[in-house]
Amino acid sequence: MLSWLTANVGTVIITLVLIVAVVLIVVVLRRDKKQGKSSCGGNCGHCPMGGQCHGQR
């Protein structure tokens, strides 16, 4: 086991860094959603959904 770990230490470190980055992204997105923040700019004229995500104002 130790020889496998030493042979693949670079892959293990990169994998751990990627896992941490994904977890942090998910945490930030969930926190923003709970606070009511959105990544939508509100300009539906340039959006392919064209007003489908917002209610009529």
Beta strands, then each sheet from edge to edge (+ up, - down):
end
